[in-house]
């Protein structure tokens, strides 16, 4: 049974609902005599800077991190804490989330269960992407959902070459391409016509964004594959690489993006009654009558 004696708390920019949920969580931890640390993000909620920790210090000290917000908040947290092998659970504020699945009203019941060792744990793969120019690395980033090549500053197609494990796959013109994890298959990739991948799969998907040639379809490859995407040297367009849509690196013609599975998965905790298919059904409104 895991022992979660010290809890780290990460929260998105607070509003009234977030502040109430945070207070409920802190009251719960205090009543049970558990120690906790607050992320620097809580300074915006009125907490003193000296009472908070930066993300690295928080991840090193905590036995469990609770993220209060939505999927975007958890994506941001995941990229910064996964390497420390600390489990993460999400408290959902607002709309139904794929990753954050504990409601504020259920904090006492669900925390009781998790602290007693009654939970489900998943290990969600992250991607690591690097951008190279003339053989020199100019940028890098991690992503729990996806690494996306997209146009920068104009409405125009990009021409790029894709290789998988060194094998030439295609040269295509499109608005961009999404390389996603199974976790990210229900995000931007899904809106581009990509497949839904169960989170337990060791795989990644390559999904073109509005390809000029309609026969260009999504490809699913093994999770240990290396994906290389090169912006064609004669391209007149400038582009960006986005990591989870939250961090961007500018790229120029002939730059190359290399994407591999990251070395550290995210340890994501769920309540015992977690049902991935139920979340899919509700989030995507399957089985609803017209």
Helices and strands as residue ranges (DSSP letters): E 6-11, H 16-31, E 35-39, G 40-45, G 49-51, E 52-53, H 55-61, E 64-69, H 71-81, G 82-84, E 87-92, E 102-103, G 104-106, H 107-115, E 119-124, E 127-133, E 136-143, E 146-151, E 158-164, E 167-174, E 176-181, G 183-186, H 188-191, E 203-209, E 219-222, E 227-231, E 239-243, E 247-251, E 256-261, E 266-271, H 276-283
